[in-house]
Amino acid sequence: MNIGIFGATGLVGKEFLKLLDENHLNIKFNKLRLFASESSIGKKINFRNSNLIIENYNDKVYSELDVLILCTSSNVSKIIINSAKNYDCLIIDNSSAFRFDKDVPLVVPEINGHLIKNNNIIANPNCCTALLTLVLYPLHLKYKINKVIVSTYQSASGAGQKGLDELVLNATESYPIFGRQYLYNVFSHNSEIDLHTRYNDEELKIILETKKILNSDIKISATCVRVPTIRAHAESIHIEFQNETKLNDIRNILNNQSGVIIEDDIENNEFPEPIKVENKFEVMVGRIRHDLSDDSKKSINLFLCGDQLLKGAALNAYQILNLGT
Amino acid sequence: MNIGIFGATGLVGKEFLKLLDENHLNIKFNKLRLFASESSIGKKINFRNSNLIIENYNDKVYSELDVLILCTSSNVSKIIINSAKNYDCLIIDNSSAFRFDKDVPLVVPEINGHLIKNNNIIANPNCCTALLTLVLYPLHLKYKINKVIVSTYQSASGAGQKGLDELVLNATESYPIFGRQYLYNVFSHNSEIDLHTRYNDEELKIILETKKILNSDIKISATCVRVPTIRAHAESIHIEFQNETKLNDIRNILNNQSGVIIEDDIENNEFPEPIKVENKFEVMVGRIRHDLSDDSKKSINLFLCGDQLLKGAALNAYQILNLGT
């Protein structure tokens, strides 16, 4: 099996490469090839004691690859997929380009991994959506979600290396990516805003992708906010179920969910934090409690954190690769 | 009128002193005296070209003062009020000590300022609550709130000078106040957690104080989170009303609310940010939009920012002083 990573020099591409290097799921592959935009062509990247050289891509390469991992923008993913789809490749796309194509499954392996077989193109969800759905899914199975209201606390890494640099390196000078001071500040997500609904693109992704992944027309509302953190996202989540809930049962359900760990120590005030999940595979969930205003005990609040470069992107793609080959 | 500020060297005390110095409401007063804990006694603080000396306080001073501004902890406020309440003083207490005493009004002047007259003790609300209620109040009058779900993004200054120092000065060393790294991190509010409800004290304050200030048993749920910002808080707010809403009308209502300004520019992605409201009197509100999942248009989302040391504390107390004298 020959694997090509497209956009190999970006934050997600690098994480995917690291996952392939460590290869904890022991995926068998022969050749690994790296592709990126023109400015990176010819650069060497060390991988398992050999140097991989960043290549330019053209339509010929698709016949030489069995798997395409796209860590590219939507526009670039569209161009690559339109050319590559005629070849017998598995394409795993991290961008939003095909997430709502009815023939393209949108996959979080723990939820709907069965959709991977028999499909050549698999879409990897938005970072916040992947973290959110992994926590919602087992609870929805048991109690049936009526409505979700989520407010996010999103890190700089979601805007790539340049966004990260703007927080960490250049924090008191100019702001070409975000257009405003990031350090010691909080601001509405920097994605484009739909002038009709007044929601930004990130919020609409969460709303629409969650329904597709859960395969359920649940009600969901989202507010996406950037906070000055490095690489893990947090989400404050209110869930209203159709049925009465028991907290112990919710804890058990989440405890049994693969990919989720609970951090909910009310005696020591230890709950999920971005720095606790950096470089971790699991989504951390805590602050599990009933909404005191709902006497029927159908509503709860949760707080989660997850590494958006891992389960929110590269790890989820790597898990899809494992199931798809 | 002789005014005494207790806890004059803390963050809120200093802001109150600055407000009295600028005195934009032109409150008439004669003597100003400053009190603080033992470690500050004898220190000089410059006020209008003279030096005020920080004094120790004892039961004698209450007979010499007409107004007591308490910028003290709950425990200290209780001690002072229990001694001072027998004197003919107006006491404005920033702590939570008497906020739920049925004889003590909890006041945001724009909402229930009429309660100040004929009461000697006035409680100043929790910082998040003051900002939140000022936005909820005019909307509740028009559309009747059914339920509010709020997630906060709270700054370091809410934990006083030492909390602020832990973020800004000492960010990579030890963490005596918060017990964890603050810079580049987000964590559940550091107040005590009620082991029965699993809510922290800050969340319970928002829930209970909002009902008292709005004089209405609305449903409300809160999640309080610290983010690495300096002095202004942010809140992501979901409101479900009893009646169908119109966005233009909501904008007009908020635009006409004294103390509120709207920042809601969807074309340029300019919305409320903590750094935009630092040292500002107004609560800034934006991201005003319908919840897309509610076809009845009874639900909206909002995002607000406000200087928690000003409208969230010292400014609100200063406004109470103005109405009470």
HADDOCK unambig.tbl for C-alpha pairs under 7 A between the chains (distance, minus, plus):
assign (segid A and resid 151 and name CA) (segid B and resid 151 and name CA) 6.88 0.50 0.50
assign (segid A and resid 151 and name CA) (segid B and resid 236 and name CA) 6.65 0.50 0.50
assign (segid A and resid 184 and name CA) (segid B and resid 228 and name CA) 5.58 0.50 0.50
assign (segid A and resid 184 and name CA) (segid B and resid 229 and name CA) 4.12 0.50 0.50
assign (segid A and resid 184 and name CA) (segid B and resid 230 and name CA) 6.16 0.50 0.50
assign (segid A and resid 185 and name CA) (segid B and resid 229 and name CA) 5.52 0.50 0.50
assign (segid A and resid 185 and name CA) (segid B and resid 273 and name CA) 6.77 0.50 0.50
assign (segid A and resid 185 and name CA) (segid B and resid 274 and name CA) 5.88 0.50 0.50
assign (segid A and resid 185 and name CA) (segid B and resid 275 and name CA) 6.09 0.50 0.50
assign (segid A and resid 186 and name CA) (segid B and resid 273 and name CA) 5.77 0.50 0.50
assign (segid A and resid 186 and name CA) (segid B and resid 274 and name CA) 6.32 0.50 0.50
assign (segid A and resid 187 and name CA) (segid B and resid 273 and name CA) 5.41 0.50 0.50
assign (segid A and resid 188 and name CA) (segid B and resid 271 and name CA) 6.72 0.50 0.50
assign (segid A and resid 193 and name CA) (segid B and resid 266 and name CA) 6.30 0.50 0.50
assign (segid A and resid 195 and name CA) (segid B and resid 266 and name CA) 6.80 0.50 0.50
assign (segid A and resid 198 and name CA) (segid B and resid 266 and name CA) 6.73 0.50 0.50
assign (segid A and resid 198 and name CA) (segid B and resid 289 and name CA) 6.16 0.50 0.50
assign (segid A and resid 219 and name CA) (segid B and resid 293 and name CA) 5.09 0.50 0.50
assign (segid A and resid 220 and name CA) (segid B and resid 293 and name CA) 5.95 0.50 0.50
assign (segid A and resid 221 and name CA) (segid B and resid 291 and name CA) 6.02 0.50 0.50
assign (segid A and resid 221 and name CA) (segid B and resid 292 and name CA) 6.81 0.50 0.50
assign (segid A and resid 221 and name CA) (segid B and resid 293 and name CA) 6.54 0.50 0.50
assign (segid A and resid 228 and name CA) (segid B and resid 184 and name CA) 5.55 0.50 0.50
assign (segid A and resid 228 and name CA) (segid B and resid 228 and name CA) 6.80 0.50 0.50
assign (segid A and resid 229 and name CA) (segid B and resid 184 and name CA) 4.09 0.50 0.50
assign (segid A and resid 229 and name CA) (segid B and resid 185 and name CA) 5.51 0.50 0.50
assign (segid A and resid 230 and name CA) (segid B and resid 184 and name CA) 6.15 0.50 0.50
assign (segid A and resid 236 and name CA) (segid B and resid 151 and name CA) 6.66 0.50 0.50
assign (segid A and resid 266 and name CA) (segid B and resid 193 and name CA) 6.30 0.50 0.50
assign (segid A and resid 266 and name CA) (segid B and resid 195 and name CA) 6.80 0.50 0.50
assign (segid A and resid 266 and name CA) (segid B and resid 198 and name CA) 6.74 0.50 0.50
assign (segid A and resid 271 and name CA) (segid B and resid 188 and name CA) 6.72 0.50 0.50
assign (segid A and resid 273 and name CA) (segid B and resid 185 and name CA) 6.78 0.50 0.50
assign (segid A and resid 273 and name CA) (segid B and resid 186 and name CA) 5.77 0.50 0.50
assign (segid A and resid 273 and name CA) (segid B and resid 187 and name CA) 5.41 0.50 0.50
assign (segid A and resid 274 and name CA) (segid B and resid 185 and name CA) 5.89 0.50 0.50
assign (segid A and resid 274 and name CA) (segid B and resid 186 and name CA) 6.33 0.50 0.50
assign (segid A and resid 275 and name CA) (segid B and resid 185 and name CA) 6.12 0.50 0.50
assign (segid A and resid 289 and name CA) (segid B and resid 198 and name CA) 6.17 0.50 0.50
assign (segid A and resid 291 and name CA) (segid B and resid 221 and name CA) 6.03 0.50 0.50
assign (segid A and resid 292 and name CA) (segid B and resid 221 and name CA) 6.81 0.50 0.50
assign (segid A and resid 293 and name CA) (segid B and resid 219 and name CA) 5.09 0.50 0.50
assign (segid A and resid 293 and name CA) (segid B and resid 220 and name CA) 5.94 0.50 0.50
assign (segid A and resid 293 and name CA) (segid B and resid 221 and name CA) 6.53 0.50 0.50
